């Protein structure tokens, strides 16, 4: 039986499709020629990527500076050897292909294995939760931009993933397509591309694309120059007077149904995705509620800390989990693809995120899409910058100093009791770039003391400092070589000396290990310690009750001298106890509120030792064991000092110690 001919209209449509395929094929061939040429030996090759931006801008009719700005906000122009970001983005333009990234990546078996009680309040049953957010089942458009770039350019998806030059062309094609879809001319000046930049993100939330575009144009005004991880020198010239046309800009903070409840800077588009505050019946049949506590901060309690987490998973999964009343909570989730922020708990309320009730009640928790144990799954610049803007906003609003005594990683939060130490989480881990983060915060780690002074702040060069970690894949194998902001601590000044001991993590008396989740012999960028001794290229600090040595050569220092205060046992005291929480003394509790035990940790401050002093703080306990916040009580007592004890902070009673300026 013969097949009937298609109608005339269908024949014409097929003809257009054939013509389009032919044109795309020609374009792809034309593109591949300069890509091959760019890799031809000749010169030092350090300008190949800059040339790729110039050629892609000319070929696709987009402004070169806008293309450069978008790429910087996604990748800082790095190539990451063709490996995907935490959200499956490839190359300088962060073209997303999460399906391929998931298919090719090994399961994140070595992730944060802590089983902490997220509330960290022993007045209530534990509320533990698996610290992992699954990948989305259905991938939104923003997680599959690479497939569209392949259609637009005719280039193979594999080439777009592995060739930085092709990747730049793919990003340029997407930007040009967004401009055409808006009915705008390709020859428009850069300021007329704001809406196209916003549209190209594929973000569905109101204002999210515009917030990313605002960051791009802010960068265009500043300019940037850097050498990438592949040795490419790239420059974005500054355009100080460039102001975009925002004809379709949505107001930042215009998340559906909750703009008034969002606590975000105006430069970010934060959506309100509420964590539930509701009662339910637990699996054992007893009444329970979740997944946070209502409070009256900062009037009831001052907010003193910001805690940085990674979700050990994906944005969509994290947002889904935090909406479960039987789960736990945090205040904000930050997305990798564009830096979008979702707020779940009002900052006046207490989220269950840090595993330490005292720090929960005095902090705001930020979860970032990502993985502790996959150093090749890189964090995007858009997320780092959005997070820094949010932290600057919160710090300004609540009077929080921008230092590592107040801006903590989850891995810096102490266990509330000796038995809780081993279960505490260890994110964001050694691959979070604290130096870059604090540069973005406007509080870089620079020398503030003299070279022979009594304090040092850890500050290795992230890119070139590459200590070996193991167990990223759940085995004893070495993790992929990668930059790190953490230094390793030893019992003597030499690379062969054993690592120091952490009697809380290793109560059997064993030494710390190189495991990526073992923080027992690790000091991270920005953390300040009291100097115990110097010997050649090695510096010893007081750490968990003993001298801990790290390599700190003059020609390549891993720390900078600092000024500040130290604490030491008060005169006449051989040693003083250390606590994981600053709880009031028994006499401070009113009738009807059960006294919480002052449970010391298995560490001691001994005479002759000094530790860097953080803030002096009143002891506080927020008694919140019922669903009705009218029955909640804040109990206050004697003063404590927060100190840098080991990798985690700790607290000592002010009456037990003497505080003095570091020599």
Protein Blocks (a to p, Z undefined) as FASTA:
>chain_A
ZZddddfklmmmmmmmmmmmmmmmmmmmmmmmmmmmmmpgedjhlmmmmmmmmmmmmmno
pafklmmmmmmmmnnopaklopacfkopacjkopacfklmmmmpccdfklcfbfcdfklp
akbccddddddddddfbdcfklmmmmmmmmmnopafklmmmmmklmmmmmmmmmmmmmmm
nopafkbcfklmmmmmmmmnopabghklmmmmmmmmmmmmnopadddfkopacdddddfk
lccddfkbccehiaghilmmpccdfkbccddddddddddddfkopacddfbdcdddfklp
ccfbdcdddehiafklmmmmmmpmklccdfbdcdfklopacdfbdfkbccdfkopaklmm
mcccdddeddfklmklccdfklmmmmmmmmmmmmmmnopacdfklmccfklpccfbfklm
mmpcfbebjmbcfklmmmmnopacddfbdfklcbdcddddfklmccddehknopabdcdd
dddfbdcddfbdcfkbccdddfklmmnopacdfbfklcklcccehiacddfbdehjbccd
deehiacdddddfklccbdcdedddddddehiabdcddfbdcddfklpcghiacdddddd
fbdcdehiacdddddddddddddfbfblklgccddddddddddfblbccdddfklpccdd
dZZ
